[in-house]
Amino acid sequence: MTMNTQALHLDAAWSARQPFGQRLVNSTFTLATMVGQSVPQLTQGTIVAQLGLTDIAFPHPLYHGDTFYSETKITGKRLSSSRPGQGVVTMQHTGKNQAGYTVAVATRTCLFWTKTGHEDLAKGTEL
């Protein structure tokens, strides 16, 4: 795997002549940071697997030096019909810059342990 070497993200002189007038933060880095910011509060020790990311958009640029905030709303949840002790949760991640502009959004679906399923796992009970 290699780093994205797009000049729009790395070359300040070249980017200054482009429509945004400065370097942009790479969108995949923005997405990864937004999802990663939710880990300590939502998924650390509770997630089984990430199932998918959809409806990803970057409606406003994020520039080098911007402050980046994110929030997550749970938009759906259901018990798994095929995996006892687990459930599917859908989340809407939204990333904003210091001025409050939305710079990234994504819908994320994950498989989680339910409270009972996670307790059974901790006891060593086979699920």
ChimeraX attribute file (.defattr): number of C-alpha atoms within 10 A of each C-alpha:
attribute: neighborCount
match mode: 1-to-1
recipient: residues
	/A:1	3
	/A:2	4
	/A:3	5
	/A:4	11
	/A:5	10
	/A:6	9
	/A:7	13
	/A:8	20
	/A:9	18
	/A:10	17
	/A:11	14
	/A:12	15
	/A:13	13
	/A:14	14
	/A:15	17
	/A:16	13
	/A:17	11
	/A:18	11
	/A:19	7
	/A:20	12
	/A:21	13
	/A:22	19
	/A:23	22
	/A:24	20
	/A:25	17
	/A:26	18
	/A:27	16
	/A:28	10
	/A:29	11
	/A:30	18
	/A:31	20
	/A:32	10
	/A:33	15
	/A:34	23
	/A:35	21
	/A:36	12
	/A:37	16
	/A:38	15
	/A:39	13
	/A:40	9
	/A:41	10
	/A:42	13
	/A:43	18
	/A:44	10
	/A:45	12
	/A:46	16
	/A:47	19
	/A:48	16
	/A:49	13
	/A:50	14
	/A:51	12
	/A:52	11
	/A:53	14
	/A:54	11
	/A:55	9
	/A:56	15
	/A:57	15
	/A:58	16
	/A:59	11
	/A:60	12
	/A:61	19
	/A:62	24
	/A:63	17
	/A:64	14
	/A:65	9
	/A:66	14
	/A:67	12
	/A:68	20
	/A:69	16
	/A:70	19
	/A:71	14
	/A:72	20
	/A:73	11
	/A:74	14
	/A:75	12
	/A:76	11
	/A:77	15
	/A:78	11
	/A:79	16
	/A:80	16
	/A:81	10
	/A:82	8
	/A:83	13
	/A:84	13
	/A:85	19
	/A:86	23
	/A:87	21
	/A:88	22
	/A:89	20
	/A:90	19
	/A:91	17
	/A:92	20
	/A:93	21
	/A:94	22
	/A:95	24
	/A:96	21
	/A:97	18
	/A:98	11
	/A:99	9
	/A:100	11
	/A:101	14
	/A:102	20
	/A:103	22
	/A:104	23
	/A:105	24
	/A:106	20
	/A:107	19
	/A:108	21
	/A:109	21
	/A:110	19
	/A:111	23
	/A:112	24
	/A:113	25
	/A:114	18
	/A:115	13
	/A:116	12
	/A:117	19
	/A:118	20
	/A:119	13
	/A:120	15
	/A:121	14
	/A:122	10
	/A:123	9
	/A:124	9
	/A:125	10
	/A:126	8
	/A:127	11
